[in-house]
Amino acid sequence: MKIALFGATGHIGAGILDEALSRGHDVVAVVRDPSRLKVTHPKLQVVQGDVSDTNSFAKAIAGSDASIASLNGPADALVSAANNLLAALPKAGIRRLVWVGGAGSLLTPAGTRVIDAPDFPEAWKGAANAQVKALEAFLATTADIDWTYVSPAGEIGPGPKTGTYRVGDDHLLLDADGHSRISIADFAAGLVDRAEKNDKPRRRITIAY
């Protein structure tokens, strides 16, 4: 299949790119600065573009089977990016969008949001709040596209690909030790799985061990 990927130069985006290419998919990577993407592959097309200007990439991604977006930024910019993609992708014939969200809006076992916990790091609140606003934009959209907002585990970072993960809904997934974790490699696998299967349309899910 052909996947349009937004944000391939970030840590998670790079993992998604590696996973998609390893499965034999054709990938159109839309990046603001192509010089930052060091990967070369016969199935990879790199396009300079920005989600704030959908005309910059519309032709290149036309006919893609699915899209995955791993973006960040302040709330206004992130919500604008989400809305721009929701509007532009159907016009390009793309009916599937997997959005890399945040964990802050997930519910803890106590029923409160992760971001509202007293010990939630202050340094993370800006990004977490931006993703909360992005989720609200998805939940409110009437766009003709099957979107899936995917929250990672509470802790995500480098690590081996185990090939296993769990899929949850609005609640933080905890392992047997009470931790919420996932490696970027396994999270990326879960994201590409969603793009392939389109089995969780128009809803938020979470992926963790």
C-alpha positions as CSV (number, residue, x, y, z in Angstrom):
1,M,0.0,0.0,0.0
2,K,1.0,3.6,-0.3
3,I,1.2,5.7,2.9
4,A,1.5,9.4,3.2
5,L,3.6,10.2,6.3
6,F,3.8,13.6,8.0
7,G,6.5,14.1,10.6
8,A,9.0,11.5,9.5
9,T,12.0,13.4,11.0
10,G,10.8,13.1,14.6
11,H,11.7,10.1,16.9
12,I,8.3,8.5,16.5
13,G,8.0,9.5,12.8
14,A,11.3,7.9,12.1
15,G,10.1,4.7,13.7
16,I,7.0,4.7,11.6
17,L,9.0,5.3,8.5
18,D,11.3,2.3,9.3
19,E,8.3,0.1,10.1
20,A,6.3,1.0,6.9
21,L,9.3,0.5,4.6
22,S,10.2,-2.8,6.3
23,R,6.7,-4.1,5.4
24,G,7.2,-3.2,1.7
25,H,4.9,-0.2,1.7
26,D,5.5,2.8,-0.6
27,V,5.9,5.9,1.6
28,V,5.6,9.6,0.6
29,A,7.2,11.5,3.5
30,V,6.1,15.1,3.7
31,V,8.7,17.1,5.6
32,R,9.4,20.8,6.0
33,D,13.2,20.3,5.6
34,P,14.2,17.3,3.4
35,S,17.8,17.7,4.4
36,R,16.9,16.4,7.9
37,L,15.7,13.1,6.6
38,K,18.8,10.9,6.0
39,V,16.9,7.8,5.0
40,T,17.1,6.7,1.4
41,H,15.0,3.8,0.0
42,P,13.6,2.8,-3.4
43,K,10.1,2.9,-1.9
44,L,10.5,6.3,-0.3
45,Q,9.6,9.6,-1.9
46,V,10.5,12.7,0.1
47,V,8.4,15.8,-0.5
48,Q,9.0,19.2,0.9
49,G,5.8,20.5,2.3
50,D,4.0,21.8,5.4
51,V,0.6,21.0,6.8
52,S,-0.1,24.7,7.0
53,D,0.0,24.8,3.2
54,T,-1.8,21.7,1.9
55,N,-1.1,22.7,-1.8
56,S,2.5,22.0,-1.1
57,F,1.9,18.3,-0.9
58,A,-1.5,17.6,-2.3
59,K,-0.4,16.3,-5.7
60,A,2.4,14.1,-4.3
61,I,0.1,12.2,-1.8
62,A,-2.8,11.8,-4.2
63,G,-3.9,8.2,-4.4
64,S,-2.3,7.1,-1.1
65,D,-4.2,4.3,0.6
66,A,-3.7,5.8,4.1
67,S,-1.9,8.6,6.0
68,I,-0.1,8.8,9.3
69,A,0.7,12.0,11.1
70,S,3.3,12.4,13.9
71,L,3.3,16.1,14.5
72,N,4.0,18.5,17.5
73,G,3.8,22.1,18.3
74,P,1.7,24.6,20.3
75,A,-2.1,24.0,20.6
76,D,-3.2,26.4,17.9
77,A,-0.7,25.0,15.3
78,L,-1.5,21.4,16.2
79,V,-5.3,21.9,15.9
80,S,-4.8,23.8,12.7
81,A,-2.6,20.9,11.4
82,A,-5.3,18.4,12.3
83,N,-8.1,20.4,10.7
84,N,-6.0,21.0,7.5
85,L,-5.3,17.3,7.1
86,L,-9.0,16.4,7.8
87,A,-10.0,18.7,5.0
88,A,-7.2,18.1,2.5
89,L,-6.8,14.3,2.7
90,P,-10.3,13.4,1.3
91,K,-9.7,15.8,-1.6
92,A,-6.6,13.8,-2.4
93,G,-8.6,10.6,-2.4
94,I,-7.3,9.5,1.1
95,R,-9.9,8.2,3.4
96,R,-7.7,7.0,6.3
97,L,-5.7,9.1,8.8
98,V,-3.8,7.7,11.8
99,W,-2.8,10.5,14.2
100,V,-0.1,10.2,16.8
101,G,-1.7,11.7,19.9
102,G,-0.6,12.2,23.5
103,A,-1.2,10.3,26.6
104,G,-2.2,13.2,28.8
105,S,-5.9,12.9,28.0
106,L,-6.1,9.2,28.9
107,L,-7.9,8.3,32.1
108,T,-6.2,6.8,35.1
109,P,-7.7,4.0,37.2
110,A,-9.1,6.7,39.5
111,G,-11.0,8.2,36.5
112,T,-9.0,11.4,36.3
113,R,-6.9,12.4,33.3
114,V,-3.2,11.7,33.3
115,I,-2.4,15.4,32.7
116,D,-4.3,16.4,35.8
117,A,-2.2,14.2,38.1
118,P,-0.3,16.3,40.8
119,D,3.0,14.8,39.7
120,F,2.5,15.3,35.9
121,P,5.8,17.0,34.8
122,E,5.3,20.7,34.2
123,A,7.6,20.6,31.2
124,W,5.3,18.3,29.4
125,K,2.1,20.2,30.0
126,G,2.3,22.4,26.9
127,A,2.6,19.5,24.5
128,A,0.1,17.5,26.4
129,N,-2.5,20.3,26.3
130,A,-1.9,20.8,22.6
131,Q,-2.7,17.1,22.0
132,V,-5.8,17.4,24.2
133,K,-7.0,20.2,21.9
134,A,-6.2,18.1,18.8
135,L,-8.3,15.2,20.2
136,E,-11.2,17.6,20.6
137,A,-10.8,18.7,17.0
138,F,-11.0,15.1,15.8
139,L,-14.0,14.3,18.0
140,A,-15.8,17.3,16.6
141,T,-15.0,16.8,12.9
142,T,-17.6,15.9,10.2
143,A,-14.9,15.3,7.6
144,D,-15.3,12.3,5.3
145,I,-12.4,10.3,6.6
146,D,-11.7,7.4,8.9
147,W,-9.4,9.0,11.5
148,T,-7.9,7.2,14.4
149,Y,-6.3,9.2,17.3
150,V,-3.7,6.9,18.9
151,S,-2.3,7.8,22.4
152,P,0.9,6.1,23.4
153,A,1.6,4.6,26.8
154,G,2.6,6.9,29.6
155,E,6.2,6.2,28.9
156,I,7.5,5.8,25.3
157,G,11.1,5.8,24.2
158,P,13.9,3.8,22.5
159,G,13.8,0.0,23.0
160,P,13.6,-3.3,21.2
161,K,10.7,-4.3,19.0
162,T,9.0,-7.2,20.8
163,G,6.2,-7.7,18.2
164,T,3.5,-7.5,20.9
165,Y,1.3,-4.8,22.3
166,R,-2.2,-4.2,23.6
167,V,-4.8,-1.9,22.3
168,G,-7.1,0.0,24.7
169,D,-9.6,2.8,24.6
170,D,-9.7,6.0,26.7
171,H,-8.0,4.4,29.7
172,L,-4.3,4.3,30.4
173,L,-3.0,0.7,30.0
174,L,-0.9,-0.6,32.8
175,D,1.3,-3.7,32.9
176,A,1.5,-6.2,35.7
177,D,3.9,-3.9,37.6
178,G,1.6,-1.0,37.3
179,H,3.7,0.8,34.6
180,S,2.4,2.2,31.3
181,R,5.2,1.6,28.7
182,I,5.8,1.0,25.0
183,S,8.9,1.2,22.8
184,I,8.9,3.5,19.8
185,A,9.4,0.4,17.6
186,D,6.4,-1.4,18.9
187,F,4.3,1.7,19.0
188,A,5.2,2.3,15.3
189,A,4.2,-1.2,14.5
190,G,0.8,-0.6,16.1
191,L,0.4,2.6,14.1
192,V,1.1,0.9,10.8
193,D,-1.2,-1.9,11.8
194,R,-4.0,0.6,12.2
195,A,-3.2,2.2,8.8
196,E,-3.3,-1.3,7.2
197,K,-6.4,-2.6,8.9
198,N,-8.5,0.5,9.5
199,D,-10.0,-1.4,12.4
200,K,-10.5,1.5,14.8
201,P,-12.1,4.2,12.7
202,R,-13.3,7.6,14.2
203,R,-12.2,6.9,17.7
204,R,-9.3,7.4,20.1
205,I,-7.3,4.3,21.1
206,T,-4.1,3.7,23.1
207,I,-1.3,1.3,22.5
208,A,0.9,0.0,25.3
209,Y,2.4,-3.3,26.6
